[in-house]
Amino acid sequence: MAFPSSHPDREVLRSVLRHRAFRALTLGRSLTFFGNSMAPVVLAFAVLDLGGSAVDVGLVVGARSVSSVLLLLFGGLLADRLPRALVLQGAAASAALVQTGVGLAVLADRAPIGVLLVLSVVQGAVAAVSVPASAALLPRTVPPGELRPANALSRMGINTGMIAGTSLGGMLAAVAGPGWGMVLDGVAFLGAAAAYRLAGRVLAGRAGAPPSAAAAEPAGHVRAVESAAGTERARPWQEMRQGWREFASRTWVWVVVLQFFVVNAVSAGGIQVLGPAVADATFGRTAWGFVLATQMAGALVGGLLVARSRSRHALRIGVAVVALDALPLLALAESADLALLLMAMFANGIALEQFSVAWDLSLQENVPQETLARVYSYDALGSTLALPLGEMAAGPLAERFGVRPTLLCGVGLVLLVTAGALGSSQVRGLTAGGPVPDEGAAERAAV
């Protein structure tokens, strides 16, 4: 990984930030992830304040995950059929309205658990729509040569929003009450809706289209519609099949998604389930909070590093450093002292960001714009399904075989699937930094 001098790096980052559409989209994504991170925290405390049990908390918070999983593919389809900025704006505005309304009801003691359950479902739906739409819109906001630093800066904003949302949600719930946390969440989503609207207007103005038209409509999709004028639009299930073909036809895509299905399951079980148990038995809960924060700090540093990278084999490097996900598991398994665990989590955060930016860059440069959101939705679905599997399996496995053997088995699985992914010649050979290919051009020309 080569790094140029610091002055050109600053110029590259400044160049990216000169694009108004990018700035607006990044602000919208940061506020959306801020809201999505705060929501489960204040929601859980709201349930408890109403006299709910841990089972009620699990039901309400779990409804958000179920809603998100069920609607992810629909979210990707919607983002490929409609203007992405408009989709994002509508999702954020809906979340703002519902979140603020329920927050006011909680403050007035007029929000039963059933209402909180509905709110949780809405939050999951917003996340399902926002993730593929915002990721697929980003390439429209900057020139192709600036995609890498743009993705890095955007993810730094996302990570900052997640850190602030989680920490502020707990603070507000403790000091002012979860109702005020929900109201602030609504304000954040309203700000996100305004930012997405600005991004759409800038992109529409750049294309010479009226703001009410397809702001941020994928260029490839526009050409496809124009070339197929007079033909009936494909049905939703046909478009979903087309998205699946785009996903499955690229070996490097499904290989990496399979890798992360395993890695996410192992990490969710090892860090989210077994980690607190190890912390309780050793260095304590307060220190565990610092451990998790250190991982996010590493992600921020990783974003700065990858923004400066000029490596042509970004995906190969990103996939390889996923092996560092094994370090925190190994430290927990060996009951390492707190300093070593903190270093392991920091390194893990850096590695995670190296991969995340490389992955976004690879998809954005090698998947046609008109199907990019659907491919993102299949990717997110594969990753999301793994989380509850890992979380539910970790406890029983630890009870049956012990915490240490379970964590060490997770270490082995991470290393094994990473080696397997690197065994793919497409993963090793994919290059980044070139012009975005339009793989559907030949097919559309034939039409």
PyMOL commands that set and color helices and strands:
alter all, ss='L'
color gray80, all
select helices_A, chain A and resi 6-17+20-49+54-81+84-107+113-140+144-175+178-207+219-227+236-248+251-281+285-308+314-333+338-366+369-401+403-422+425-429+441-446
alter helices_A, ss='H'
color red, helices_A
deselect
rebuild
show_as cartoon
